[in-house]
Amino acid sequence: MNNFDDLFEQQPQAEAAPQKQESQKERPKRQWWQIREEKQRKEAYATLDRIFGEFSEGTGSMEAYLDVQSRFPFHSARNALLIGDKCPDAVRVGGYKEWHAQGIEILEDEKRLLIILEPGKAYRREDGSVGQNFYAKEVYDISQTTARDQVQPQVRYDDRLLLKGLIASSPVPIRAVEELPQGRGAMFSAEQNAILVKKGMDAPDIFRCVSLEVANVQLAQSMDGYSRETDGYKAYAVSYMLCKRYGVDAKEYEISKLDGVFQGQVPREDIPAALTDMRDTFKSLNGRMARAMGLT
């Protein structure tokens, strides 16, 4: 027994040609940086199309994505994929000005260029819906800077503090019970509207099984028609990311089994949407945990 239990014109007529040519002459010439930004943006979208295509073919690596996303909860799923494609071990990224403001410079011999997509101005489509423009932004990981040799402290969280943060992140109460069916360590009870956790487990086991249930409940509350049978892999991925972020042993997670969950799905629609569900849930739970633990 331990003490964890409580816790996306028509052509003008010929006589209008002179006016068209005149307007073209008046149109300002694009600056070099505008041409470069457009090229980078197209390259970023091409990279995403390739990665989504790999997932649709069943050859993408979910573990590679989740590992990067776990370190960048405030970056979108698309940007986590873009960062991971060029720098899978990235831990902290920033633009040139951001690094420079900290007295840190980009290494002159650094050839890797990380491009992420930042939201620009919103616009209204012909059907009345609102769209979002994005622009390309160059960022660099700390390993590409003069601070690459700085020691990155390995944080070890107190077990009780970690479980306190997890409990605070839950959208429903968590209650300790003596026994659960089928040897489960934790389960959501619709009748009690609570997550029940078996007494007597150690902290890592509690974190793994409870974070899975918390993720399932959070997803069910935020998604219409959520089903554990068809969407449960999202909660599994969120639980894995929480473990990776907070240093909880995640060796028991068989993430490779998720590599085929997107096979046959629409690359530009279904897959980005599912990845966003995971990321948004992870970000939400991580944020509540961090606040409860006094990390923000």
MOPE-V879919 format. One record per backbone hydrogen bond with DSSP energy under -1.0 kcal/mol. CO is the residue of the C=O (numbers start at 1). NH is the residue of the N-H. E is the energy in kcal/mol with one decimal. If there is no record, write none. Layout:
co = <CO,CO>
nh = <NH,NH>
e = <E,E>
This chain:
co = <13,14,16,17,18,19,20,21,22,31,32,33,34,35,36,37,38,39,40,41,42,43,44,45,46,47,48,49,50,51,52,53,54,55,56,61,62,63,64,65,66,72,76,77,78,79,80,81,82,83,87,92,94,95,96,97,99,99,100,105,107,114,116,118,121,123,125,129,131,133,135,137,139,140,141,142,144,145,147,158,159,160,161,162,163,164,165,173,175,177,181,185,187,189,189,194,195,196,197,202,203,204,205,206,207,208,209,210,211,212,213,214,215,216,217,218,219,223,227,228,231,232,233,234,235,236,237,238,239,240,241,242,243,250,253,254,255,256,258,260,262,266,269,270,271,272,273,274,275,276,277,278,279,280,281,282,283,284,285,286,287,288,289,290,291>
nh = <16,17,20,21,22,23,24,25,26,35,36,37,38,39,40,41,42,43,44,45,46,47,48,49,50,51,52,53,54,55,56,57,59,58,264,65,66,67,68,69,70,75,80,81,82,83,84,85,86,87,90,142,140,99,100,101,102,104,103,146,110,139,137,135,133,131,128,125,123,120,118,116,114,94,144,145,107,148,150,162,163,164,165,166,167,168,169,195,197,199,184,198,196,193,194,189,175,187,177,206,207,208,209,210,211,212,213,214,215,216,217,218,219,220,221,222,223,226,231,232,234,236,237,238,239,240,241,242,243,244,245,246,248,253,255,257,258,259,261,263,265,271,273,274,275,276,277,278,279,280,281,282,283,284,285,286,287,288,289,290,291,292,293,295,294>
e = <-1.7,-1.8,-1.9,-2.7,-2.3,-2.2,-1.9,-1.9,-1.7,-1.8,-2.4,-2.4,-2.1,-2.0,-2.5,-2.5,-2.3,-2.2,-2.3,-2.3,-2.1,-2.1,-2.2,-2.6,-2.0,-2.4,-3.1,-2.1,-2.1,-2.2,-2.4,-1.6,-2.9,-1.2,-2.9,-1.4,-3.0,-2.6,-1.3,-2.8,-2.4,-1.6,-2.3,-2.1,-2.2,-2.7,-2.6,-1.7,-1.1,-3.2,-2.2,-1.6,-2.5,-2.3,-2.8,-2.3,-1.2,-2.3,-2.2,-2.4,-1.5,-2.6,-2.5,-2.7,-1.8,-3.9,-1.8,-3.5,-2.3,-3.7,-2.9,-2.4,-1.2,-1.7,-2.3,-1.6,-2.6,-1.6,-1.8,-2.6,-2.4,-2.0,-2.1,-2.0,-2.6,-2.0,-1.3,-2.9,-2.8,-2.5,-1.7,-2.8,-3.3,-1.4,-1.6,-3.4,-2.8,-2.1,-2.5,-2.3,-2.8,-2.5,-2.3,-2.6,-2.3,-1.3,-1.5,-2.9,-2.2,-2.0,-2.4,-2.6,-2.5,-2.3,-1.9,-1.4,-2.0,-1.0,-3.5,-1.4,-2.0,-2.0,-2.1,-2.2,-2.8,-2.0,-2.3,-2.4,-2.1,-2.5,-2.4,-2.0,-2.3,-1.4,-1.2,-1.5,-2.5,-1.3,-1.5,-1.4,-2.5,-1.6,-1.8,-2.2,-2.5,-2.1,-1.9,-1.9,-2.6,-3.0,-1.9,-2.7,-3.0,-2.2,-2.5,-2.8,-2.3,-2.0,-2.4,-2.8,-2.0,-2.2,-2.0,-3.2,-1.2>
